Every structure is written in structure tokens, then in C-alpha cells.
Amino acid sequence: KAWWLKAYLFSDTANLTGPVLYLDLDTVVCGDLSKIAALASGSRFATLGTAAMRNENRSGGYNSSVMAWTAPLYSEIWALLNEPGAYEVITNCVYKFDHWLEMVIEDAR
């Protein structure tokens, strides 16, 4: 369940402030990132959608391989998981971090 470690990026102790553009280490960049980077400067959360991803086998979901936001906004992503006992309970019910994002963040770009 290593992908849950991404949630730490939203914690106060990560000390992130301002625009954040996150890319998974296995993400290959094949062009200009300026448009996605610009999404990190607003007040909304942006991530990939699953509609065109064959490996997701579902549409309408999120894929957190690429995320953009302005920190410290969306700290609830970490705060809810960091409550005593919450991580164990949530990860027993929610399969992966992407699904957690879908539950916590409405209407991502």
C-alpha cells in the first residue's frame, strides 16, 4: 500500500506552500508541462481522469500519477488519515489512494 504515502504531501509537516506539481517517479514526461503546472496556481485540485486509461477499467475516477494544487490547501487528505486508527480502518475499506481522493475531493479538474 505504498501509494498511500502520497497523502503525506498534504500534511503540515511536509512544509509545502504555494503551487505544487506532483509526478509519480514512473511518469514519463513527453512535452511541455506549463499547462498542468498552471493548474497548481489556483484554488482547485487537479489530477488525471480515468476515462481514457485502459488499465483503470473505469471512467469518472481519479488517477493520482499527476497532481497539481496549491499547498497548504487540501490538508484534509492527510488530516483524516492521520486521526488515531483511521488509516487502518480506511485502508481496509478503500483499495487505493486514488479512490480516497475521489471520496475527499469533489470535482477535481
URCOR-V504921 format. One record per residue. N is the residue number from 0. RES is the residue in three letters. SS is DSSP state (@ for helix, = for strand, . for the rest). PHI is phi as a letter, one per 20 degrees, with the letter a starting at -180 (999 if undefined). NEAR is the number of other C-alpha atoms within 12 Angstrom. Layout:
N;RES;SS;PHI;NEAR
N;RES;SS;PHI;NEAR
This chain:
0;LYS;.;999;16
1;ALA;@;f;12
2;TRP;@;f;21
3;TRP;@;f;26
4;LEU;@;f;22
5;LYS;@;g;27
6;ALA;@;g;32
7;TYR;@;g;25
8;LEU;@;g;31
9;PHE;@;e;34
10;SER;.;e;24
11;ASP;@;f;20
12;THR;@;f;16
13;ALA;@;f;17
14;ASN;.;l;15
15;LEU;.;e;21
16;THR;.;c;21
17;GLY;=;n;20
18;PRO;=;f;24
19;VAL;=;c;32
20;LEU;=;c;30
21;TYR;=;d;30
22;LEU;=;c;22
23;ASP;.;g;20
24;LEU;.;f;12
25;ASP;.;e;9
26;THR;.;e;13
27;VAL;.;e;12
28;VAL;.;e;14
29;CYS;.;c;6
30;GLY;.;r;8
31;ASP;.;f;10
32;LEU;.;e;18
33;SER;@;f;13
34;LYS;@;f;13
35;ILE;@;f;26
36;ALA;@;f;24
37;ALA;@;f;23
38;LEU;@;f;27
39;ALA;.;f;30
40;SER;.;e;24
41;GLY;.;e;22
42;SER;.;d;20
43;ARG;.;d;24
44;PHE;.;e;38
45;ALA;=;c;35
46;THR;=;b;33
47;LEU;=;f;30
48;GLY;=;e;27
49;THR;.;e;23
50;ALA;.;g;15
51;ALA;.;e;15
52;MET;.;d;16
53;ARG;@;f;11
54;ASN;@;f;10
55;GLU;@;e;19
56;ASN;.;l;14
57;ARG;.;a;15
58;SER;.;c;15
59;GLY;.;n;21
60;GLY;.;d;28
61;TYR;=;d;34
62;ASN;=;c;35
63;SER;=;e;36
64;SER;=;f;25
65;VAL;=;c;31
66;MET;=;c;38
67;ALA;=;c;38
68;TRP;=;a;34
69;THR;=;d;27
70;ALA;=;e;30
71;PRO;.;e;30
72;LEU;.;g;28
73;TYR;.;m;31
74;SER;.;f;28
75;GLU;@;f;23
76;ILE;@;g;34
77;TRP;@;e;28
78;ALA;@;g;22
79;LEU;@;f;24
80;LEU;@;f;28
81;ASN;@;e;23
82;GLU;.;f;14
83;PRO;.;g;11
84;GLY;.;n;12
85;ALA;@;f;17
86;TYR;@;g;25
87;GLU;@;f;17
88;VAL;@;f;15
89;ILE;@;f;22
90;THR;@;f;21
91;ASN;@;f;14
92;CYS;@;d;13
93;VAL;.;d;21
94;TYR;.;f;20
95;LYS;.;b;26
96;PHE;@;g;32
97;ASP;@;g;33
98;HIS;@;f;27
99;TRP;@;f;30
100;LEU;@;g;36
101;GLU;@;f;27
102;MET;@;f;20
103;VAL;@;e;23
104;ILE;.;d;25
105;GLU;.;e;19
106;ASP;.;l;17
107;ALA;.;f;28
108;ARG;.;f;27
